Amino acid sequence: MVTQKIVVAEPSGLHLRPAGKLCEMCLEYQSKIQIKKGTNIANAKSVLGILAARVQQGDEIEIICDGADEDEALAALVTVMQEGFGLPAVEE
């Protein structure tokens, strides 16, 4: 099992579009992937699970990967979160 904490920089947190992108990525890996916010743990392979975690900009979350490809999964997820999910910026 590998874990890493990250502060969410996405301006609107993990709303539907980034949650969908994150879930889509997680489904590419065999490992069990979870997001922990405080004491709540969400299944990162479920869009509804991610949305239920109510992750906002500035929240510190922990990504937990456990399985055969855990290192690769963790590295990819941290990278995509740091790069803004590859989504265009939303103007306010």
N, C-alpha and C positions, 0 to 999 in steps of 0.2 A: 504494500500500500504506500502511495506517495501523496503528499498534500502540499498545497501552496496557498498562502493568503494573498489576496489582491484587493485593492481598493477600486471600486467600480467608477470609471471615468465617464461612461456613457451619460450624456446630459439628462436623458429621461429614464435612466436606470435600465433594468432588464424588462422593458415593455415587450409587446408582441413580436416586433420585427427582430430585435436582437435575441430574444428568447427562442424564436423559431430557428434562427441561424445557429445558435448554440446547441440546441437540441439536434438539429440536422447533423452537425459535426460529431456530436457524442455518439450518434447511432452508427458512425463509421468504425467505432472501436468496440472490441470485445469486452473490455474492462467495464466494471460497474463504476459509474461516474455520478458523483453527488456534489451538491452545492450546500455548504453550511453557512447560515447567517444566524449568529447568536446561538441559540440552542435548537433552532429549526434546521432540519436536513431535508433537502429536496432531491428527487431523482432528476438528474440533468438530461435524461433521455425522454423526459415528458415535458412538453410545452406547458401544460397545466401545472405541473409540479414547480417549474421555474417561476411561472407567474404567481403562484400561491406564496412563494417565498417573499414577494414584495420587496425586491432589491431596488434601492434607489441610488442615484448618483451620490458618491461619497461613502457608501456603505462598504465595510470590509467583509468580504466573504472568503470562505476557504473552499478550494476545489479539492475534492478527494477522489482519487482514481485507484482502483484495486483490480488487478488482473494481468493477463499476459502482456498487454501492450500499454500498461499504465504510464510508463515514462514518456512514451511518444504522445499519448493522449494528453497528459498534463501539459507538456511543452506546447502542443498545438493550441490548446484551449487558452492558456495564459497569453500566448502570442496574439491570438485573434481578439481577445478582450482588450489587450493593451493597444491594439491597432484600430479599435472602434468597430469591430465585426465586419469590416469591409463594406459597411453601409454608407450611403451618402449622408452628409451632415444635414440635420433638420434645422431649417431657419425658423426662428421664433418671431 
